């Protein structure tokens, strides 16, 4: 199964999750349940769009797996993270050199 298929299957089942980046939670823990808006895998990279506002582009991705009901994307060699503010404003970009990203389901859901 491809990484893209694993990700799409997880979102089909769980509908969304809170995002943990290599340096910690994106937003308050469990506050947001991000929905999948795009997922494309090609030539050594995987692009993942969430809520039409967040774009995660993974390079050198070696694994996508389930940990309980959570989705772990990584380890990877590099991640480019782009966040467009929900109310408008300046796009924020951040680069990560290695690590993993986790999408977690809300407790009790």
Long-range contacts (C-beta under 8 A, 24 or more apart in sequence): 2-41, 3-41, 3-46, 3-61, 3-64, 3-73, 4-39, 4-40, 4-41, 4-46, 6-64, 6-65, 6-66, 6-71, 7-36, 7-39, 7-46, 7-48, 7-64, 7-71, 7-73, 8-36, 8-39, 10-66, 10-71, 10-103, 11-35, 11-36, 14-69, 14-71, 14-103, 14-105, 16-103, 17-70, 17-71, 17-103, 17-104, 17-105, 17-106, 18-103, 18-104, 18-105, 18-106, 19-50, 19-54, 19-101, 19-102, 19-103, 20-101, 20-102, 20-103, 20-104, 21-79, 21-81, 21-94, 21-96, 21-101, 22-79, 22-96, 22-98, 22-99, 22-100, 22-101, 23-96, 26-54, 26-83, 30-104, 30-106, 30-107, 33-106, 34-103, 46-73, 48-73, 51-86, 53-83, 53-84, 53-85, 53-86, 54-81, 54-82, 54-83, 54-84, 55-80, 55-81, 55-82, 56-80, 56-81, 56-82, 56-101, 57-81, 57-82, 58-101, 67-102, 69-104, 69-105, 70-102, 70-103, 70-104, 70-105, 71-102, 71-103, 72-100, 72-101, 72-102, 73-100, 73-101, 73-102, 73-103, 74-99, 74-100, 74-101, 75-99, 75-100, 76-100, 76-101
